[in-house]
Amino acid sequence: MDRRLREDGLTTQQAALGSTHQNVAQIVAALVRKDLLEILPDPADKRRKLLAATSTGAAYWQRRDESDFAAVADWFGDLSPRELETFCALANKVLKRLDEHSE
């Protein structure tokens, strides 16, 4: 599968996610710059990073109502559980790379 997708410059993970590694990195970086997310080390696995809402991010979500939450859930509605796992795996790779650059 990767071989066929590679002709278009995609991997299976990128195709499943519908986004490239670089796009995910840019989204994470933008949310960090806006003080909505922070990147934390994973105490269980030093190779991984975790995303956590900042107090600003938490306050933002506390001001949301049910229709807002439904809209966000809808953004991910077309992803299967496996695709969501792929998304998380790709986000973790991005975080690892960001961490390497910050050292």
N, C-alpha and C positions, 0 to 999 in steps of 0.2 A: 504494500500500500504506500509506504513512504517513497519508494522508488517512483511510482506513478505520480504522486503529488509533487515530488521534488522537481519534476519538469516545469511545474508552475511556481516553484520556489516555496512550497509549503511542506510542512511535516504533518503527520496524522494529528498530533496534538494541536497544531495551529488550525488545521481544518476543522477539528472537532470544536475548538473554542471559537472559531470564526474571527480570530485575531492573531497577530504575530507577537512574538516575545517582546519586540520593541514597543508595540502598542500597549501591552500590559504594563511594561516598565514606565511608559510615559503617564499612564493613568495613575499608577501608584505614586510616582514622583509628584504629579500635580496635586493629589490629595494630601500628600505630606507637606508640600509648599503652602497649601491652604490651611494647614493645621487641623485637618479633619482626621488624619490617620497618623500613627507613629509606627515605626518598625522596631520590633523588639527581638532579642535573641530567644530562641526556643530552648528552655532549660533542659528539655529531654533529648535534644538533638542539636549539637553546636553547629551543624551544617545548615540548619534551617532558620528562617526568620518568621516571626509572627506579625500579623497586622492587628493593630488595636485602635479603637476610636480614641481620639484625644478628648479632653473635656469640652473643647469647642465642637468636635464632631458629635459627641454624646448629646450636648445641648441642642445641636441642630436636629438630631433625630427625635429628641423629646418633644420638640415643637411640632412634629409631624402628626397627621391624623391617619385614620385607617385607610383612606383613599390613597394617601401617599405611600403607605406600606404596600398596598395592593399594586400600585404602579411599579415599585421597585421589584416586587416578586415577579411581576409580569416581564420585566427585562430579562430575567433568567428562566422564564417559563418554557422556552423552547429547548432548554438544555436538559438532557437526561442526567440521572445521578452520576453516571460515568463521566459525562462531559463536565459536570460541576467539579468532580474530582480532578479532571484534567486541568480545568481552570485554576484550581487551588495549587496543583503541582507547578504549573507555569508561573503563577504568582510567587510561589516560594523560590523558584529559580531566579526570578527577577530580583527578589529581595536579597538573595545570596550574592548576586552580582553587585547590587547597590552597596551591600556591606563591604565587599572586597574593595570597591572604589573609595569607600570612606575611610579605610584604614591607612 
